[in-house]
């Protein structure tokens, strides 16, 4: 995966709270987070709603804008200082046209679709405890990389509720990542 981004040589260094993408902008780049963490969010009735996170080793893309070339309501903002590799859509297309690289693009798209389906299920799960358990089981690293106030927003609960859930003993029952 890093082979794809090594071809461009473009690197962006974001300070805490810097935007990688703003609401209403068109963005046809693919991003690879080398270091740091980024929140991907939209606004709902003036309130920020976090959709996903990117931290070291993750690819980020405003997929709707990338595919259509049209503006998107998605925002991307650094939670802490971040180093991000960038590749343009045209560079990515040239890379994916090379023999053997089509599978990489298919894997990226498959992962994005799976992440979206998991997120939709999370949102539709009524119980905050179940939402927390689902996300923790799927992404325990998230809880090491991202501050709790952002995780609480992502889980659609208050920071206090998240704190109570984290203090419960059901961590023992959750699978661990090897």
ABEGO torsion letter per residue (X at the ends): XAAAAAAAGBBBBBBBGBBABBBGBBBABBBBBABEBBBBBBBBGGBBBBABBBBBGBBBBBAAAAAAGBBBABBBBBABBBBBBBBBAAAAAAAAABBGAAAAAAAAAAAAAAAAAAAAAAAABABAAAAAAAAAAABAAAAAABBAAAAAAAAGBBAAAAAAAAABAAAAABBBBX
